[in-house]
Amino acid sequence: MRTQVAIIGGGPSGLLLSQLLSKRGIDSIVLERKTRKYVLGRIRAGVLEQGLVNLMVEAGVADRMQKEGFVHNGTQIAYGDQMFHLDFTEHTDKPVIIYGQTELTRDLYDARETAGGKIEFNTDHVAIHDANSEKPYVTYSVAGKNRRIDCDFVAGCDGFHGVSRKTIPDTVRREYEKVYPFGWLGVLSETPPVNDELIYSNSDRGFALCSMRNANLSRYYIQCSLSDSPDDWTDQNFWSELKRRIPPDQAANLVTGPSIEKSIAPLRSFVTEPMRWGRLFLCGDAAHIVPPTGAKGLNTAASDVHYLYNGLRQHYEQKDSEGLDRYSELALARVWKAERFSWWFSSLMHRYPDQSEFDLKIQRAELEFLRSNKSAQAAMAINYVGLPY
């Protein structure tokens, strides 16, 4: 087979890139290791920056998102028994959209199917060849049959454990990582959200987050030990602990119910440089991971897609390679700013095992400064709604 862009990974970033390229008449083939059903079964966050919303509009897949998504003009920050509102639109004139990543991915799959886009599922033994040449190609197998795609470029959208990043030689690739000494225990329940906005809570028992997917589907998280297992937590124990970590008036309004999904996610910050090697370009989790505190994972993947899509468009439409040549530079500049914000917000809201009394006093002082200082609120709002591309 022959295509212009071989895209490895059928998650939201790979699908969005494929859909955007299709709108400009640029051909692509998407390779996905799992089935469509499996991909759509993954539960992920759904806080969308305006930049990602705009990309969905440009890709022609925004109708359901705009109809069913929740516009959030701010968020709630709690510490101890106190809570205050941080207004995004006051400081940035921009909201965020709450729309589940699963639904966004479903919209993209439907759009690619309608457009006749080529997606290969259940791919095994994917390998990228001659990426540092003018004639890269990808080999893989489906149901035991070997296949090959010749292409102009390869987009590695296959996540942290995929083959794309590892294709870049160790002598070229440099990795930066911070592992956090705790995880998030997350519960999904068919219950109404406790608040119209997200609640980020710092308590002496650890962090908690009250989020939502829709009007009757809520997502809650509590900070937990990395040695914990979801089986260690009954639903009753989870709800009891969550109530202890949010202000009493919110705990009183919390509607509980059976969990329909329960999992523990470790937290890490990770960046690999460069994000380009020859004609191979890394996107999203293949190149960087952020702790989920600032909801930047999907959104940084979207900014990568923005830079790569426009670089490819510039190459094919204008015969100009500047956008592709600068892809890694532009993407990493924004990625590191998102990493900084996610690290800062995580440091502000969590309890660390080695925190001294001095550290806790400083953390409390920073929360009170954020509550009282408009400039501090503006800085957080600017980062939360998303830095410009």
C-alpha positions as CSV (number, residue, x, y, z in Angstrom):
1,M,0.0,0.0,0.0
2,R,1.0,3.6,-0.5
3,T,-0.1,6.7,1.4
4,Q,1.2,10.2,2.1
5,V,1.1,10.0,5.9
6,A,1.1,6.7,7.9
7,I,-0.4,7.3,11.3
8,I,0.4,4.8,14.0
9,G,-2.3,4.9,16.7
10,G,-6.0,5.1,16.4
11,G,-6.7,7.2,19.5
12,P,-8.0,10.8,19.4
13,S,-4.7,12.4,18.3
14,G,-4.2,10.0,15.4
15,L,-7.8,10.2,14.3
16,L,-7.9,14.0,14.6
17,L,-4.7,14.3,12.5
18,S,-6.2,11.9,9.9
19,Q,-9.5,13.8,9.7
20,L,-7.8,17.2,9.4
21,L,-5.5,16.0,6.6
22,S,-8.5,14.5,4.8
23,K,-10.2,17.9,4.8
24,R,-7.2,19.2,2.8
25,G,-7.0,16.3,0.4
26,I,-3.9,14.7,2.1
27,D,-4.1,10.9,2.2
28,S,-3.4,8.9,5.4
29,I,-3.8,5.4,6.8
30,V,-4.3,4.8,10.5
31,L,-2.9,1.7,12.2
32,E,-4.5,0.7,15.6
33,R,-3.2,-2.2,17.8
34,K,-6.7,-2.8,19.3
35,T,-10.3,-2.8,18.1
36,R,-12.5,0.2,17.8
37,K,-14.6,-1.2,20.6
38,Y,-11.6,-1.5,22.9
39,V,-10.4,2.1,22.2
40,L,-13.9,3.4,22.9
41,G,-14.0,1.5,26.1
42,R,-11.2,3.5,27.6
43,I,-12.3,6.1,30.2
44,R,-10.3,9.3,29.9
45,A,-10.7,12.9,31.0
46,G,-12.8,15.3,29.0
47,V,-11.7,18.9,29.8
48,L,-11.2,20.5,26.3
49,E,-9.2,23.7,25.8
50,Q,-10.4,26.2,23.2
51,G,-7.6,25.2,20.9
52,L,-8.8,21.6,20.7
53,V,-12.4,22.8,20.3
54,N,-11.3,24.9,17.3
55,L,-9.5,21.9,15.8
56,M,-12.6,19.8,16.1
57,V,-14.6,22.6,14.3
58,E,-12.0,22.7,11.5
59,A,-12.1,19.0,11.2
60,G,-15.9,19.1,10.8
61,V,-16.6,16.9,13.8
62,A,-17.8,19.5,16.4
63,D,-21.6,19.3,16.1
64,R,-22.3,16.8,18.9
65,M,-19.6,18.3,21.1
66,Q,-21.2,21.7,20.8
67,K,-24.6,20.4,21.4
68,E,-23.9,18.0,24.4
69,G,-20.7,19.4,25.9
70,F,-20.8,21.5,29.1
71,V,-19.3,25.0,29.0
72,H,-17.4,25.7,32.1
73,N,-16.5,29.3,32.8
74,G,-14.4,28.5,35.9
75,T,-13.5,26.0,38.5
76,Q,-13.7,25.6,42.3
77,I,-10.6,25.4,44.5
78,A,-11.0,24.0,48.0
79,Y,-8.7,23.7,50.9
80,G,-9.8,22.5,54.4
81,D,-13.4,23.6,54.8
82,Q,-13.0,26.6,52.4
83,M,-13.7,26.9,48.7
84,F,-13.4,29.7,46.2
85,H,-14.4,30.2,42.6
86,L,-11.7,30.9,40.0
87,D,-13.4,32.6,37.0
88,F,-11.8,31.7,33.6
89,T,-13.8,34.1,31.5
90,E,-13.1,37.0,33.7
91,H,-9.4,36.7,33.1
92,T,-9.2,35.1,29.6
93,D,-12.7,35.6,27.9
94,K,-12.4,31.8,27.3
95,P,-14.2,28.8,28.9
96,V,-13.3,25.2,28.7
97,I,-15.7,22.5,27.4
98,I,-16.5,19.3,29.4
99,Y,-16.9,16.5,26.8
100,G,-15.8,13.0,27.4
101,Q,-12.7,11.8,25.5
102,T,-14.6,8.6,24.6
103,E,-17.3,10.7,22.9
104,L,-14.8,12.8,21.1
105,T,-13.0,9.7,19.9
106,R,-16.4,8.2,18.8
107,D,-17.1,11.3,16.8
108,L,-13.8,11.1,15.0
109,Y,-14.2,7.4,14.2
110,D,-17.6,8.1,12.7
111,A,-16.2,11.0,10.7
112,R,-13.4,8.8,9.3
113,E,-15.8,6.0,8.5
114,T,-18.2,8.5,6.7
115,A,-15.2,9.9,4.7
116,G,-14.0,6.4,3.7
117,G,-10.8,6.8,5.7
118,K,-8.5,3.8,5.9
119,I,-8.1,2.4,9.5
120,E,-6.4,-0.9,10.1
121,F,-7.4,-2.5,13.5
122,N,-5.8,-5.4,15.3
123,T,-2.3,-4.6,14.0
124,D,0.7,-6.6,15.3
125,H,4.4,-6.3,15.0
126,V,4.3,-2.7,13.8
127,A,7.8,-1.4,12.8
128,I,9.0,1.8,11.3
129,H,11.8,1.6,8.7
130,D,14.1,4.1,7.1
131,A,12.5,7.0,9.0
132,N,15.7,9.0,8.6
133,S,15.5,8.8,4.8
134,E,13.3,10.1,2.1
135,K,11.5,6.8,1.7
136,P,10.2,5.6,5.0
137,Y,7.8,2.7,5.3
138,V,5.9,0.8,7.9
139,T,5.5,-2.9,8.2
140,Y,2.9,-4.8,10.3
141,S,0.7,-7.8,10.4
142,V,-3.1,-8.4,10.6
143,A,-4.4,-11.9,11.4
144,G,-1.0,-13.3,10.6
145,K,-0.6,-11.7,7.2
146,N,2.3,-9.3,6.7
147,R,1.7,-5.9,5.2
148,R,3.7,-2.9,4.2
149,I,2.8,0.8,3.8
150,D,5.2,3.1,1.8
151,C,4.7,6.7,2.8
152,D,6.1,10.2,2.8
153,F,5.9,10.7,6.5
154,V,5.1,8.7,9.7
155,A,3.1,10.2,12.6
156,G,3.7,8.4,15.9
157,C,0.5,8.8,17.8
158,D,0.8,5.4,19.6
159,G,1.2,6.4,23.2
160,F,3.9,6.0,25.8
161,H,4.3,2.2,25.2
162,G,4.2,2.4,21.4
163,V,6.9,1.7,18.9
164,S,7.3,5.2,17.6
165,R,9.4,6.8,20.3
166,K,11.6,3.8,20.6
167,T,12.3,4.0,16.8
168,I,14.4,7.1,17.5
169,P,17.9,5.9,18.4
170,D,19.1,6.2,22.0
171,T,22.0,8.3,20.8
172,V,19.5,10.9,19.5
173,R,16.7,10.7,22.0
174,R,16.9,12.3,25.5
175,E,14.2,11.7,28.1
176,Y,13.2,13.7,31.2
177,E,11.0,12.2,33.9
178,K,9.6,12.9,37.3
179,V,7.6,10.2,39.1
180,Y,5.2,11.3,41.8
181,P,5.0,9.3,45.1
182,F,1.2,8.7,44.8
183,G,-1.5,7.8,42.5
184,W,-5.1,8.7,41.8
185,L,-7.9,6.3,42.6
186,G,-10.8,7.1,40.2
187,V,-14.4,6.0,40.3
188,L,-17.0,6.5,37.6
189,S,-20.7,6.4,38.8
190,E,-24.1,7.0,37.3
191,T,-24.8,9.9,39.7
192,P,-25.3,13.6,39.2
193,P,-22.2,15.7,39.7
194,V,-21.9,17.2,43.2
195,N,-21.3,20.7,41.7
196,D,-21.8,22.4,38.4
197,E,-18.1,23.0,38.1
198,L,-15.0,20.8,38.8
199,I,-13.8,20.9,42.5
200,Y,-10.1,20.6,43.1
201,S,-9.6,20.0,46.8
202,N,-6.5,20.0,49.0
203,S,-7.1,18.4,52.4
204,D,-5.0,17.1,55.2
205,R,-6.0,13.6,54.1
206,G,-4.8,14.2,50.5
207,F,-6.1,15.5,47.2
208,A,-9.6,15.0,45.8
209,L,-11.2,15.9,42.5
210,C,-14.9,16.1,41.7
211,S,-15.5,15.9,38.0
212,M,-18.2,14.8,35.6
213,R,-18.9,13.4,32.1
214,N,-22.5,14.5,31.8
215,A,-25.6,15.4,33.9
216,N,-25.9,11.8,35.3
217,L,-22.3,10.5,35.0
218,S,-19.7,11.6,37.5
219,R,-16.0,11.0,37.8
220,Y,-14.3,11.3,41.2
221,Y,-10.7,10.9,42.3
222,I,-8.8,10.7,45.5
223,Q,-5.0,10.7,46.0
224,C,-3.9,7.2,47.1
225,S,-0.8,5.2,47.8
226,L,1.0,3.6,44.8
227,S,0.8,0.3,46.7
228,D,-3.0,0.4,46.7
229,S,-5.1,-1.7,44.5
230,P,-8.7,-0.9,43.4
231,D,-9.7,-4.1,45.1
232,D,-8.6,-2.5,48.4
233,W,-11.3,0.1,48.1
234,T,-15.0,-0.8,48.5
235,D,-17.4,1.8,47.1
236,Q,-18.5,2.7,50.6
237,N,-14.9,3.3,51.7
238,F,-14.3,5.4,48.6
239,W,-17.3,7.6,49.2
240,S,-16.6,8.0,52.9
241,E,-13.0,9.1,52.1
242,L,-14.1,11.5,49.4
243,K,-16.5,13.2,51.8
244,R,-13.7,13.8,54.2
245,R,-11.6,15.5,51.6
246,I,-14.1,18.1,50.3
247,P,-15.8,20.9,52.1
248,P,-18.8,19.8,54.4
249,D,-21.4,21.6,52.4
250,Q,-20.3,19.8,49.2
251,A,-20.1,16.5,51.0
252,A,-23.6,16.9,52.2
253,N,-24.8,17.3,48.6
254,L,-22.8,14.3,47.3
255,V,-25.0,11.7,45.6
256,T,-23.4,8.3,45.9
257,G,-24.0,5.0,44.0
258,P,-22.4,1.9,42.7
259,S,-19.1,2.4,40.8
260,I,-19.2,1.3,37.2
261,E,-15.5,1.7,36.7
262,K,-12.7,1.9,39.3
263,S,-9.0,2.2,38.6
264,I,-5.7,3.6,40.0
265,A,-3.4,5.7,37.8
266,P,0.2,6.6,38.8
267,L,1.3,10.2,38.2
268,R,4.3,11.1,36.2
269,S,5.8,14.0,34.2
270,F,7.7,12.8,31.1
271,V,9.1,14.5,28.0
272,T,11.3,13.1,25.2
273,E,13.4,15.3,22.9
274,P,13.4,15.7,19.9
275,M,9.9,15.0,18.7
276,R,11.1,14.6,15.2
277,W,13.6,12.2,13.6
278,G,13.9,12.4,9.9
279,R,10.4,11.8,8.6
280,L,9.0,10.4,11.9
281,F,7.0,12.8,14.1
282,L,5.9,12.1,17.6
283,C,2.5,13.2,18.9
284,G,0.9,13.1,22.3
285,D,1.7,10.5,24.8
286,A,4.4,9.0,22.5
287,A,6.4,12.1,23.3
288,H,5.2,13.4,26.7
289,I,3.1,12.6,29.8
290,V,1.6,15.1,32.3
291,P,0.0,14.4,35.6
292,P,-3.8,14.7,35.2
293,T,-4.1,17.5,37.7
294,G,-4.4,20.2,35.0
295,A,-6.2,18.2,32.4
296,K,-3.4,18.7,29.8
297,G,-2.9,15.2,28.4
298,L,-5.4,15.3,25.6
299,N,-4.9,19.0,25.1
300,T,-1.1,18.8,24.6
301,A,-1.7,16.0,22.1
302,A,-4.0,18.4,20.3
303,S,-1.4,21.1,20.1
304,D,1.0,18.6,18.6
305,V,-1.6,17.7,16.0
306,H,-2.0,21.4,15.3
307,Y,1.7,22.0,14.6
308,L,2.1,18.7,12.6
309,Y,-1.1,19.2,10.6
310,N,-0.1,22.7,9.6
311,G,3.4,21.6,8.8
312,L,2.2,18.9,6.5
313,R,-0.4,21.2,4.9
314,Q,2.4,23.8,4.3
315,H,4.6,21.0,2.8
316,Y,2.0,19.7,0.4
317,E,0.2,22.9,-0.5
318,Q,3.0,25.4,-0.6
319,K,6.1,23.1,-1.1
320,D,7.5,24.7,2.0
321,S,9.2,22.6,4.7
322,E,9.5,25.3,7.4
323,G,6.5,24.0,9.5
324,L,7.9,20.4,9.5
325,D,11.4,21.6,10.1
326,R,10.3,23.6,13.2
327,Y,7.7,21.0,14.4
328,S,9.8,19.7,17.3
329,E,10.8,23.2,18.4
330,L,7.3,24.6,18.4
331,A,5.6,21.6,19.9
332,L,8.2,21.3,22.7
333,A,8.0,24.9,23.6
334,R,4.3,24.6,24.4
335,V,4.7,21.1,26.0
336,W,7.2,22.3,28.6
337,K,4.9,25.1,29.6
338,A,2.0,22.6,30.0
339,E,4.4,20.4,32.0
340,R,5.3,23.3,34.3
341,F,1.6,24.1,34.9
342,S,0.7,20.5,35.6
343,W,3.7,20.2,38.0
344,W,2.8,23.4,39.8
345,F,-0.9,22.6,40.2
346,S,0.0,19.1,41.4
347,S,2.5,20.5,43.9
348,L,-0.2,22.9,45.1
349,M,-3.0,20.4,45.7
350,H,-1.4,17.2,46.8
351,R,0.1,16.0,50.1
352,Y,3.6,14.6,49.7
353,P,5.1,12.0,52.1
354,D,8.2,14.1,52.8
355,Q,6.5,17.5,53.4
356,S,7.6,19.3,56.5
357,E,5.5,21.6,58.6
358,F,7.2,24.5,56.8
359,D,6.2,23.0,53.4
360,L,2.6,22.7,54.5
361,K,2.5,26.3,55.7
362,I,4.0,27.5,52.3
363,Q,1.4,25.4,50.5
364,R,-1.4,26.9,52.5
365,A,0.0,30.4,52.0
366,E,0.1,29.9,48.2
367,L,-3.6,28.7,48.2
368,E,-4.6,31.8,50.1
369,F,-2.6,34.0,47.8
370,L,-4.3,32.4,44.8
371,R,-7.7,33.0,46.5
372,S,-7.0,36.7,47.2
373,N,-4.8,37.8,44.3
374,K,-6.3,38.6,40.8
375,S,-3.0,38.4,39.1
376,A,-2.3,34.9,40.5
377,Q,-5.9,33.9,39.4
378,A,-5.3,35.3,35.9
379,A,-2.0,33.3,35.6
380,M,-3.8,30.1,36.5
381,A,-6.8,30.8,34.3
382,I,-4.5,31.5,31.3
383,N,-2.8,28.2,31.7
384,Y,-5.9,26.2,32.5
385,V,-7.9,27.3,29.5
386,G,-4.8,26.7,27.3
387,L,-1.9,28.7,26.0
388,P,-2.1,29.9,22.4
389,Y,-0.7,27.7,19.7
